[in-house]
Each structure stands twice: as C-alpha cells, then as structure tokens.
Amino acid sequence: MTDAAAGGTTGRHGLTHYREDGAAVMVDVSAKDVTVREATATGVLLTRPDVVERIASGDLPKGEAVAVARVAGIMAAKRTHELVPLCHPLPLSGVDVDVVPSGDRVELRATVRTTSRTGVEMEALTAVTVAGLTVYDMIKAVDRAAVLTDVRVVAKSGGASGTWEREADAGAGA
C-alpha cells in the first residue's frame, strides 16, 4: 500500500516504519518535497538554587557548565541519526542551544533547522537532552539528586504537515 505523505509504502496496520512482515525499516522519503524545516524542543534540569548560582558563576568542580552544555547539544543534534536507529541523516543548516540557569532550574532550549525531505524534531530533542545530561554531569559532584525533566517538542514548521506549536499551558516545564 502506498502512503503519499510518507513518500513510501506502509506496512502492518498502516504504520510507516514497518514492512508487511513486521520488520522495522527506515521510511523512504525520496518522494517528499525538499522544504525548509525547523523544530524547537525544551527541557528543564531541576536542582538546588545554590547549585544554579554555581552554574551561573562558572564555579563548579568540573568548570563552566553553560558553554560546555551548549556545545554538547549542538554536537548531539548533528549525530542524532547515529543514536536513533530509524532517523535519517540530515544536512543541518543551524542549531541554536540555550542553557539558562534560573532559580532552582536550568532551562534548556534547542532550535534546529534544515532544508530537507524530513523534519528535525528528533535532532532538537536530542540536543536538549544531551545538553541537560551534560549539565547533570557537570554538577553531579555537588548535586546527584538533580533531575532532567519535561523534554518536549514545543514547535515545528515545514513539510506537508505545516506549522505546529504546543499550547503554552500544555504541561509543566520550559
């Protein structure tokens, strides 16, 4: 059966990532239009206010966490297809990662752009997650109880499905 939106065939129960025999496959996107695509994801690393102050001042045993986490998020976005088995390798046009210490949390935001046949939601999610994990790694000597939470896509644009934005009050976090 052909699925024009996916640019390929669908398998069991109309799912695009399965063949008729149930085997997982990477979706063939060759029939999709090349468009400008963008996705933004957010997340939160919860910790103590005194730890957030140390993050903001760069006074941690492992050094300056904000810049290291930003670079880690950018690197992660570029390697998403190596981490998530059915993701396509994409030519990324831009990756912006913000790491903002505030109160008892570090707010994380990643926006990823491409001109391609498939979206960059997974790249944005990967960037936020790895940036958050990097902050955790940088602060674990002073707070092993920190929690990475509320990782989510908040906006995407481009492609056949167009623009989508999460409602402002839909869930906790950033």
C-alpha positions as CSV (number, residue, x, y, z in Angstrom):
1,M,0.0,0.0,0.0
2,T,1.4,3.5,-0.8
3,D,1.4,6.4,1.6
4,A,1.9,9.6,-0.3
5,A,2.5,11.7,2.8
6,A,5.4,9.4,3.9
7,G,6.8,9.2,0.4
8,G,6.9,5.4,0.6
9,T,4.9,2.3,1.5
10,T,3.2,1.5,4.7
11,G,3.3,-1.9,6.3
12,R,1.4,-3.5,9.1
13,H,-1.7,-1.6,10.2
14,G,-0.7,1.4,8.0
15,L,2.4,2.1,10.1
16,T,5.2,3.7,8.0
17,H,8.2,2.2,9.9
18,Y,7.2,-1.4,9.5
19,R,7.2,-3.7,6.4
20,E,4.3,-6.1,5.9
21,D,6.3,-8.8,7.6
22,G,6.7,-6.7,10.7
23,A,10.3,-5.8,10.3
24,A,11.3,-2.2,11.2
25,V,12.5,-0.1,8.3
26,M,13.7,3.5,7.7
27,V,10.9,5.4,5.8
28,D,11.7,6.2,2.2
29,V,11.3,10.0,2.0
30,S,12.6,10.4,-1.6
31,A,9.1,11.4,-2.9
32,K,8.7,14.1,-0.3
33,D,9.4,17.8,-1.2
34,V,12.5,19.4,0.0
35,T,11.4,22.3,2.2
36,V,12.8,24.5,5.0
37,R,12.1,22.7,8.3
38,E,12.6,23.8,11.9
39,A,11.9,22.3,15.3
40,T,12.3,23.6,18.8
41,A,12.5,21.5,21.9
42,T,12.7,22.4,25.6
43,G,13.6,20.7,28.8
44,V,14.4,21.5,32.4
45,L,17.2,20.4,34.8
46,L,15.9,20.7,38.3
47,T,18.5,21.3,41.1
48,R,19.0,23.5,44.1
49,P,19.2,27.3,44.0
50,D,22.8,27.2,45.4
51,V,23.8,24.9,42.5
52,V,22.2,27.1,40.0
53,E,24.2,30.0,41.4
54,R,27.4,28.0,40.9
55,I,26.4,27.1,37.3
56,A,25.7,30.8,36.5
57,S,29.1,31.9,38.0
58,G,31.0,29.0,36.5
59,D,32.1,27.8,39.9
60,L,31.8,24.1,39.6
61,P,34.4,21.3,40.2
62,K,34.3,20.5,36.5
63,G,34.3,24.1,35.3
64,E,31.9,26.2,33.2
65,A,28.8,24.2,32.5
66,V,26.8,26.5,30.3
67,A,29.2,26.7,27.3
68,V,30.1,23.0,27.6
69,A,26.4,22.0,27.6
70,R,25.7,24.3,24.6
71,V,28.4,22.7,22.5
72,A,27.3,19.2,23.6
73,G,23.8,19.9,22.5
74,I,25.0,21.2,19.1
75,M,27.2,18.1,18.6
76,A,24.4,15.8,19.6
77,A,21.9,17.3,17.1
78,K,24.5,16.6,14.4
79,R,24.7,13.0,15.4
80,T,21.1,12.1,16.1
81,H,20.9,9.6,13.2
82,E,23.7,7.7,14.8
83,L,21.8,7.4,18.1
84,V,18.2,6.9,17.0
85,P,18.1,3.9,14.6
86,L,15.4,5.0,12.1
87,C,16.3,8.7,11.9
88,H,17.6,10.0,8.6
89,P,21.0,11.7,8.5
90,L,20.1,15.3,7.7
91,P,22.1,18.3,6.5
92,L,21.6,20.7,9.4
93,S,21.5,24.4,8.4
94,G,21.7,25.6,12.0
95,V,21.5,24.6,15.6
96,D,20.8,27.0,18.5
97,V,21.1,25.8,22.0
98,D,20.3,27.9,25.0
99,V,21.2,26.9,28.6
100,V,19.7,29.4,31.1
101,P,20.2,29.0,34.9
102,S,17.3,30.5,36.8
103,G,16.1,29.9,40.4
104,D,16.1,26.2,41.1
105,R,16.5,25.1,37.5
106,V,18.4,25.2,34.2
107,E,16.1,25.9,31.3
108,L,17.2,24.2,28.0
109,R,16.0,25.1,24.5
110,A,17.2,23.9,21.2
111,T,16.1,25.1,17.7
112,V,17.3,23.1,14.7
113,R,16.9,24.0,11.0
114,T,17.4,22.1,7.8
115,T,16.4,22.2,4.2
116,S,15.4,18.6,3.6
117,R,12.7,16.0,3.0
118,T,12.0,15.2,6.6
119,G,11.8,17.1,9.9
120,V,14.2,17.9,12.7
121,E,12.2,17.2,15.8
122,M,14.4,14.3,16.8
123,E,17.5,16.5,16.4
124,A,16.0,19.2,18.6
125,L,15.0,16.7,21.3
126,T,18.5,15.1,21.2
127,A,20.2,18.5,21.5
128,V,18.1,19.4,24.6
129,T,18.6,16.0,26.2
130,V,22.3,15.9,25.7
131,A,22.7,19.5,26.9
132,G,20.8,18.6,30.0
133,L,22.8,15.4,30.6
134,T,25.9,17.5,30.2
135,V,24.8,19.9,32.9
136,Y,24.0,17.0,35.1
137,D,27.5,15.6,34.5
138,M,29.0,19.0,35.4
139,I,27.0,19.3,38.7
140,K,26.8,15.7,39.9
141,A,29.7,16.4,42.4
142,V,27.5,19.0,44.1
143,D,24.0,17.6,43.5
144,R,23.5,13.9,42.5
145,A,19.7,14.4,43.0
146,A,19.2,16.8,40.1
147,V,16.5,15.7,37.6
148,L,16.2,16.2,33.9
149,T,12.6,16.6,33.1
150,D,9.9,17.9,30.7
151,V,11.8,17.3,27.5
152,R,9.4,18.0,24.7
153,V,8.9,19.5,21.2
154,V,7.3,22.9,21.5
155,A,7.2,23.9,17.8
156,K,7.9,22.7,14.3
157,S,7.4,24.0,10.9
158,G,7.9,22.9,7.3
159,G,6.9,19.9,5.3
160,A,3.4,18.7,4.4
161,S,2.1,19.0,8.0
162,G,3.0,22.7,8.2
163,T,3.4,24.6,11.4
164,W,2.6,23.3,14.9
165,E,3.1,24.9,18.3
166,R,2.4,23.4,21.7
167,E,-0.1,25.3,23.7
168,A,1.5,27.5,26.4
169,D,-0.2,25.7,29.3
170,A,0.2,22.2,27.9
171,G,2.3,20.6,30.6
172,A,4.9,21.8,33.1
173,G,8.4,23.0,32.4
174,A,10.1,25.3,30.0
